[in-house]
């Protein structure tokens, strides 16, 4: 009989993997989504709307930035900045071999 309280639910992972891949991929995605979509696309849509406005995917967009556009802009700036921090961590972390968790090498 096995005592379930002393058995871990998940076997321990092998140490020594390269964490830089996660930092670089996560940071790149945050920069792309934050600055690319939330900032650049937001400003381009409001600029392209012109004085008359336009409808995009069921939403009316005008040339003025409303509270939702400003909130999206602020979220994008913060998200992109956090992505830059992750990219900097990825570049400054020591290089290690790339291993997949749970795979027996």
LUMTORBA-335404 format. One record per residue: residue in three letters; x, y, z of N, C-alpha, C in turn. Coordinates in pm, whole numbers, padded with zeros to 5 digits, always signed. Each point is the difference from the previous one (the first is absolute). Example, Ala and Ser with C-alpha at 12.3 -4.5 7.8 and 13.67 -1.06 7.14 Angstrom:
residues 2
ala+01319-00569+00780-00089+00119+00000+00090+00120+00000
ser-00035+00105-00072+00082+00119+00006-00077+00109+00073
***
This chain:
residues 105
unk+00084-00116+00000-00084+00116+00000+00089+00124+00000
unk-00039+00100-00078+00078+00122-00014-00071+00114+00072
unk+00075+00073+00079-00057+00117+00067-00003+00115-00100
unk-00120+00045-00037-00014+00103-00103+00052+00136+00045
unk+00007+00024+00129+00047+00129+00047+00151+00016-00018
unk+00072-00109-00011+00145+00009-00017+00042-00014-00145
unk-00092-00028-00089+00030-00015-00142-00038+00129-00072
unk+00095+00063-00073-00037+00122-00071-00096-00031-00115
unk-00090+00093-00027-00096-00018-00108+00068+00002-00136
unk+00105+00078-00011+00074+00011-00125+00145-00033+00031
unk+00063-00086-00080+00139-00031+00028+00087+00125-00014
unk+00107+00010+00080+00085+00120-00008+00064+00014-00138
unk+00014+00125-00043+00059+00027-00131+00152-00004+00009
unk+00060-00032-00111+00146-00001-00006+00050+00144+00000
unk+00092+00035+00088+00054+00136-00001+00099+00016-00116
unk+00031+00121-00030+00102+00027-00099-00052+00032-00138
unk-00130+00024-00015-00054+00038-00130+00031+00145-00032
unk-00019+00039-00123+00029+00137-00043-00127+00083+00013
unk-00005+00089+00098-00117+00083+00023-00005+00118-00096
unk+00107+00023-00074+00005+00114-00091-00104-00011-00110
unk-00034-00120-00043-00099-00016-00107-00135+00056+00043
unk-00040-00029+00122-00127+00054+00050+00002+00151+00011
unk+00111+00055+00050+00012+00145+00010-00007+00066-00138
unk+00073-00055-00095+00006+00062-00133-00132-00012-00075
unk-00064-00117+00007-00128-00018-00069-00109+00083+00068
unk-00006-00007+00134-00101+00078+00072+00020+00150-00017
unk+00123+00046+00009+00028+00142-00018-00032+00048-00140
unk+00036-00081-00100-00032+00037-00138-00150+00008-00025
unk-00074-00094+00056-00147+00004-00015-00061+00121+00070
unk+00050+00032+00119-00053+00117+00071+00031+00130-00073
unk+00118+00011-00059+00034+00120-00077-00087+00008-00124
unk-00019-00114-00070-00081+00001-00121-00145+00033+00030
unk-00056-00059+00103-00140+00026+00033-00016+00139+00062
unk+00089+00033+00093-00013+00129+00068+00024+00118-00090
unk+00116+00006-00058+00034+00116-00083-00056-00012-00140
unk-00003-00123-00054-00048-00017-00137-00150+00017-00012
unk-00075-00072+00081-00146+00006-00012-00061+00114+00081
unk+00032+00003+00129-00070+00093+00089+00042+00145-00021
unk+00120+00024-00048+00044+00138-00019-00007+00040-00147
unk+00074-00070-00085+00011+00040-00140-00133-00018-00073
unk-00062-00118+00012-00126-00023-00070-00109+00092+00053
unk-00002+00023+00129-00097+00092+00061+00014+00140-00060
unk+00121+00052-00003+00020+00135-00053-00025+00007-00150
unk+00038-00105-00073-00025+00000-00145-00148-00004-00032
unk-00077-00077+00074-00144-00004-00025-00065+00136+00028
unk+00040+00067+00107-00057+00131+00029+00046+00105-00101
unk+00121-00013-00049+00049+00092-00102-00073-00024-00133
unk-00020-00128-00036-00066-00033-00126-00149+00034+00003
unk-00059+00011+00117-00143+00029+00010-00033+00138-00054
unk+00091+00094+00016-00025+00135-00050-00109+00070+00078
unk-00039+00117-00048-00101+00077+00075-00139-00063-00004
unk-00030-00080-00102-00133-00059-00012-00017-00128+00079
unk+00109-00063+00038-00006-00127+00071-00018-00117-00095
unk+00008-00119+00052-00020-00121-00081-00047-00112+00091
unk-00053-00103-00063-00043-00118+00074+00095-00114-00032
unk+00056-00060+00105+00096-00109-00016-00045-00115+00088
unk-00037-00111-00059-00044-00121+00072-00114+00031+00097
unk-00093+00083-00046-00117+00031+00082+00020+00110+00101
unk+00119+00060+00007+00029+00106+00095+00022+00130-00076
unk-00058+00107+00049+00019+00131-00061+00126+00063+00057
unk+00089+00037-00089+00128+00061+00039+00001+00142-00053
unk+00031+00095+00087+00011+00140-00041+00146+00042+00008
unk+00025+00121-00044+00139+00047+00000+00047+00040+00140
unk-00090+00022+00094+00041+00036+00136+00020-00126+00083
unk+00093+00006+00091+00027-00113+00088-00089+00010+00123
unk-00088-00098+00015-00089-00003+00116+00066-00074+00116
unk-00074-00022+00107+00058-00067+00117+00045-00144-00029
unk-00074-00071-00084+00040-00137-00034+00131+00000-00079
unk+00013+00094-00094+00123+00008-00079+00119+00037+00087
unk-00020+00091+00096+00109+00036+00090+00037-00116+00092
unk-00100-00074+00046+00029-00116+00085+00075-00107-00078
unk-00039-00021-00125+00070-00096-00085+00143+00046-00026
unk+00017+00128-00024+00134+00056-00022+00088-00020+00124
unk-00054+00032+00118+00077-00017+00124+00034-00146+00027
unk-00096-00089-00023+00025-00143+00017+00108-00048-00096
unk-00003+00049-00123+00100-00039-00099+00139+00049+00036
unk+00009+00122+00051+00131+00054+00040+00056-00083+00116
unk-00084-00030+00099+00045-00080+00114+00039-00141-00043
unk-00082-00063-00083+00027-00137-00045+00128-00007-00082
unk+00019+00095-00089+00123+00003-00079+00123+00024+00087
unk-00013+00088+00099+00112+00024+00092+00035-00124+00081
unk-00102-00075+00044+00026-00125+00072+00065-00102-00093
unk-00038+00001-00128+00064-00088-00098+00147+00033-00019
unk+00033+00128+00003+00141+00040-00012+00079-00048+00121
unk-00061+00006+00119+00067-00051+00120+00025-00151-00014
unk-00098-00074-00050+00020-00144-00019+00108-00029-00105
unk+00004+00079-00106+00106-00018-00100+00137+00029+00060
unk+00009+00102+00086+00128+00030+00065+00041-00113+00095
unk-00096-00058+00072+00030-00115+00086+00047-00119-00083
unk-00063-00021-00114+00040-00111-00086+00140+00016-00054
unk+00038+00124-00032+00135+00023-00052+00106-00007+00108
unk-00037+00034+00125+00101+00000+00107+00008-00132+00074
unk-00093-00091-00022+00003-00130+00068+00110-00087-00058
unk+00060-00085+00082+00106-00088-00051-00059-00106-00095
unk+00079-00033-00099-00043-00098-00099+00009-00140+00060
unk-00102-00080-00028-00005-00138+00049-00052-00087-00114
unk+00012-00131+00010-00053-00086-00107-00152+00007-00003
unk-00056-00010-00118-00145+00001-00017-00053-00139+00029
unk-00081-00012+00105-00058-00129+00035-00150+00019+00014
unk-00074-00103-00037-00144+00001+00018-00034-00058+00136
unk-00091+00059+00076-00032-00052+00131-00059-00140-00007
unk+00047-00086+00088-00054-00136+00007+00059-00098-00098
unk+00086+00045-00091+00059-00089-00098+00129-00059+00058
unk+00014-00127-00007+00115-00067+00060+00119+00004-00096
unk+00101+00081+00032+00119+00011-00085+00100-00102+00046
***
